[in-house]
């Protein structure tokens, strides 16, 4: 897996493997809203049907969808985040989405945060409102760095320059996951003004952050970045071998994976993708 693969895998498809529910989602309209809500209340395919309700339901159903924001099932919470990005009720949807983006720190919470940020971008683009931007900026002092990184990514996606600025600051965050998210976001944005900040991560303590930096520089660095990318990947491969030796000597593999990103990405394939991105002109 490469950083590009990891980003693609974050796309949410709740109807994969559920052809009947996919058909329901495709064919349902507002007249089915009450029946959908009754099925959700009964607990029948709750996550999938919440998304369909968000797609077809009148704005007042945002209140109903928001009731499940604290559901113990992370799949349901993620469905709430997705559904509220579809329904047209900004005053109800935005506060719930901000709450979903800012809560939780476990691995099950990240997909919920990701979808909440995605929906905030959708609302912000649809309504052209400054309200979403203000709420995202208000998250910048949050203690959870992942929340801040996703908020900055969303703000940047709305065309606000304070988003990339914050992401560039986060590439030096103490937590490797936060550095990785910030670097990946700058690559998604193809923010060429971040080249220097991202280049500094090619020798990061975390191999995952190094791979993210290679991915991003492949998108923003241009042909001049090729020698540095090749050298960085070679150094990362040697670093990876050192970490593997430490595992054989008895150090905790789990700790090395968490702190140093051991085995998180295929570094050679990441380099190949970065070089392809450099060689392929934009728009082709």
N, C-alpha and C positions, 0 to 999 in steps of 0.2 A: 504494500500500500504506500502511496505517496500523499503529500499534503493535498494535491488536487483531488485524489480519490477520496480522501477523508471529507473534504468539503462537499463533494458530490453526494456522498453517503448521508449527509445531513438533510437532504431533501426529504420531506415527509409525504409518504404515500399510504394513507391509512386503508385504502381499498385494495392494496396489493394482495392477491390471493383470495379476495372476497368479491367474486364477480357479481353476485346478486346485490350486495350492498353498493358496488360500483354502479350498477344499473339504476338502483334507487336514487343514488346521488345525481346521476345524469338526468333522470326523468322527473324528479320531484319538483314541485313548484310551491308557491306560498300557500296554496289551499291545503297542503299536507302538513302544515306547521303544527297544528294541534296534535295530529296523530303521531308525528315524530317526537313531540315533547312528551307524550304519554309513554311511548316506548323508552325514551331516555329515563324517565322517572322510574319505570319498572326495571331498569338496569339492563335492557336488551341492547347489545351492541352500542353501548353508551358513547364511546369515543368516536366511532364512525358517524353515528347519527347526529351527534352534536355539530360536527362539521357540516353535514348536509343541512341542518337547521340554520346554521350561520349563513349558509349560501342562499337559502330560499326564504327564510323567515322574515317577517316584518321587523322593523327596528325595535319594537317593544320586547322581542324575544331575547335581546341582549341581556336583560335582567335575568331571565331564566338560565341562559348559558353561563352567566357569571356565577350562579349559585354553586357550580362545580369547581370553582377555582381552588378549593382546598381539598379536593377529592384525594384519598390516599393512593389512588392509582396514578402514577406519573403519565401514563398514556391518556388518561382522561384529562388531566391538567394540560397536557400538550394540545389535546383536541380543543379545549377551551381557548387556548392561546390562538390556535389556527382559526377557529370559528369567529372569534371577535374581530379578526382582521377582515372577515368577509361581510359581516353585517354592518349596516349603515347606522351606527349610533355612537358617535364619538364620545359624548359625555359619559356614557356608561362604560364603553369598551376601554378607553384609554386608562382610567385609573386601575382597572383590573389587570390590564396588560403590564402596567408599570409594576404592580405588586408581583405578578408572576416573574417578571424579569429580575426583580430585586431579592427574591426569596430563595433560600436553599443553597447548599454548597456541595451536595453530593453528586455523584456521576449521573444519577437518575434525574437530577434537576436541570442539567445542562440542556438537554433537548427542549425542555419547557421554556427555558430562558431564550434559546435560539429562536423558537417559534414566536415567542412574545415580541422579540425585537423585530422579527420579520413582519409581523402584523402591524407593529407601530409604524414601520416604514410604509406599508401599504396604505394605512390610514393617512399618514402625513402627506403622501403623494396624491391621494384621492381628494383630500379636503383642502390641501394647500394652506394648512393652519399652522400658526406659530405655537399653538398649545402643545403639540407633540414635541416640538423641539425644546420648549422650556422644560417639559417634564423629563426629557432625556438628559439635559444639562444638569438638572437637579440631582441626577444619580451619580454625577462625577465624584462627590465626596464619599460615596459608599465605601464601606470597608472591604466588600467582596470585589476583588480585582476583575474577575470574570464578568460580573455585572457591568462594571465600568467599561470594560473593553467592548462588550456587546452594545452598550448604550452609545459609545463613541462610533462604533461601526454603523449603527443605525442613523446617527446624526450625519455622518459623512455621506451615507447613501441618500439622504435628503438634500444634499448639496450644501451643507453648512460646513464652512472651513474649520470650525472648532472641533469637528469630529476627527479629521486627519491629524490635527495638532495634538489632540489628546492621545491618539494612537501612537504617534511618534514618541510621546513621553512614556507610554506604557511599555515600549520595547525594552526598557531598562528596569521593569518592575521586578521585585525580589522573587516572585513566584514564576516558575518556568511556564506553567500553563497560561498565565496571563501574557507573558512575553510572546508565546506562540500565537495566541489569539490575535494580539495586536499586529504581529508581523503578517499573519495570514490575511487579516482584514486589509492591510495596506496593499497586499498583492491583489486581492479581489478588486480593490478600488483602482488599481493601476496608478497609484499616486507617485508620480515621478519625483516629486519633491522630497520623498522619503528615502531616497537611495542611500544617503550617508548613514542615516539612523539604522537602516536595515543591514547595510554592509557590516556594521559593528557587531551584528549577531552571528556572523559566519563562524566565529570562534566561541560561541556561547557554551556554557557548562552543560547545557542540555542538547543532546543530539536532535531532539524533536524541534527545538528552536532553530538549530542550524539548518535542518531540512526545510523548515518554513521560510527561512531567509533565502535559501537557494531558489525555492519556488517563486518567491516574490521578486527577487532580482531578475529571474527569467522573464518576468512580466514588465519590469520597469527599467532594468539596467542597460538594455541594448547590447550590441556586439562588443562594446568595450569591456563589459562585465565578464566575458567568457573566461579569460585566464584566471580571474579571481575565483569564479565558481568552480572551475576544475581543481584548483589548488585547495579550496575549502572542502570539497567533497573528499579529496584524497586524505586531507588531515582528519576529517570526520571519520573516515573508515579506519584509520589507524587508532583514533581515540576509541572507537567502538571495540576494536580488538583488545585494547587495554582494559576496558570495562568488563569484557567477557573473561579476561584472565582473572580479574578481581572476583568474579563470581565463582570461578573454579577454586580460588583460594579460600572461599567460604563467606565472602561478603553477601549480604542480602540482595538477591536478584530483584525482589519486589521494590526495595529501596532504590536500587540503581535504575530501575525502570521509571519510577515516579520522579526521582530527582534529576536523573541524567537522560531520560528519554531513550534508554537502551532498547533497541529493537522496534521503536515506534514506527519508523519508516524505512523503506528501501532506498538507501542513499544513491545508489547508482541509477535506479530508475527515476528518482527525483531529478538528478542531473540531466538525464536524457530528456525528460519533459521540459526542463528549463531551457535547454539548448534549442529544442524544437520551437518553444515559444519565442525565443529570440530570432530564430531563422524565419518564422512565419509572420509576415507583415500583418498589422492590425487590419481587421475588416475582411480577411480572406478566410 
